[in-house]
Amino acid sequence: MQMDQESGNRQRVALITGASSGFGLVTAIAMAEEGYRVIATMRDPRKRDKLLAAALQAGVEESVSVSRLDVTDHENVSNLVGDVLKTYGSIDVLVNNAGIAVGGFVEELEMAAWREQMETNVFGVLALIGEVLPSMRENRRGLIVNISSISGRVGFPGYAPYAASKFAIEGLSEALRHEMLPYGVKVVLVEPGAYNTAIWEKGFEMITQKPNSPYAKQLDAVLDFSRKAAASAPEPAEVARKIAAIATMKRPKLRYAMGKGARASLWGKSLLPWRMFEMVIYRLLNKK
């Protein structure tokens, strides 16, 4: 069992999913810089080079290890968590970051697309939580950070599967936070808006549109808006720094909305009459 050289105590362990790029990668580095032993997981470990290069540059290469994890393979999840607990004694922080963004208009989406979205973004998160919770509960400590999205609070046209998955994570996290309160386990939602991560490019590739679609004009407007947002999106490092800061808090909030336009969207939805809010969204997406 590894020891934290500064405190003389057991080195804290952070398990992070989807660490080959985006929020997962930079969070792995940020947590290692805070003294954690980081188990950085990814579906394809051949994509580890960018993470390992960043760890080397930050001087934390000894604190970051890469493991294969497909969150939709629940046997893989169970085996990995078991191995980490056996090796390190506990998991202090779980960051559920792995996710995909399926897009398209509801009428045109096949059930297989909905299932793929939910298997990764919802059931994958549930699998990790289910394996990690017993140890955290028994130890009466731990932190679960679920990476949600502004789309978990505001549903945008053309991204119904993604929004549905993130709305599910919001409800799950809220209920789980209540359940874990007596056991000292903290549950937190981080809700990024637009950031410069790979999910944009991958999401555009997963857009479904049928030939001669009646929604073609609407979807084109949504994609045009999304591409413009992606082009000007900030880097994800500030989200990683926030997660590292949350890990030091005794009483973190449930929700942390972050990024360009996120707070404005939440403010608009909560304060404006619905008809006015939906007109704002309509005009925003159709602005030339």
Secondary structure, DSSP 8 states (H G I E B T S, - for coil): --B-TTTSSB--EEEESSTTSHHHHHHHHHHHHTT-EEEEEES-GGG-HHHHHHHHHHT-GGGEEEEE--TT-HHHHHHHHHHHHHHHS---EEEE------EE-GGG--HHHHHHHHIIIIIHHHHHHHHHHHHHHHHT-EEEEEE--GGGTS--TTBHHHHHHHHHHHHHHHHHHHHHGGGTEEEEEEEE-B-S-HHHHHHHHTEE--TT-TTHHHHHHHHHHHHHHHHT---THHHHHHHHHHTT-SS--SEEEESBTHHHHHHHHHHS-HHHHHHHHHHHHT--
